[in-house]
């Protein structure tokens, strides 16, 4: 009888430990998904600002149609990648596509701002100044959101790789998640200089 109670107690303890580990992995996974939703909010705001920026610049930069179209195309590509990533945050392919699309968008915006330097009236335009300020503010909030996302992913991945969590993670298909990293080469990571 005592052996049955001891075995029953060990089985109950094992079930409690497995449930606790499973619940902690679910919590960490939901935290990184929530963190990505904060990135998604900032990206949507960024994508919404860009058409207004292009429309404002269009009146002044009539001869820069190629650059304006490149900005819109990059924005649409980034929006599509963002929507794919929000469906499965942490998915390696989705995170890589999003990072690449965001890098392309940042580059085209940099070219737009560089060209805008050649148009004094555009540089002085109140709407352009306000849009640039909103875009800068959004970029800053997005950077903080990316940091929080990457922190949440790191905590989740560490938990999945620690023993005995790794056993439970494997049993219940908790796969490692991908950080949202820049795809730029180190020399391209310098902040663009934009002044209006």
Secondary structure, 3 states (H helix, E strand, C coil): CHHHHHHHHHHHHHHHHHHHHHHHHHHHHHHHHHHHHHHHHHHHHHHHHHHHHHHHHHCCCCCCHHHHHHHHHHHHHHHHHHHHHHHCCCCHHHHHHHHHHHHHHHHHHHHHHHHHCCCHHHHHCHHHHHHHHHHHHHHHHHHHHHHHHHHHHHHHHHHHHCCCHHHHHHHCCCCCCCCCCCCCCHHHCCCCCCCC
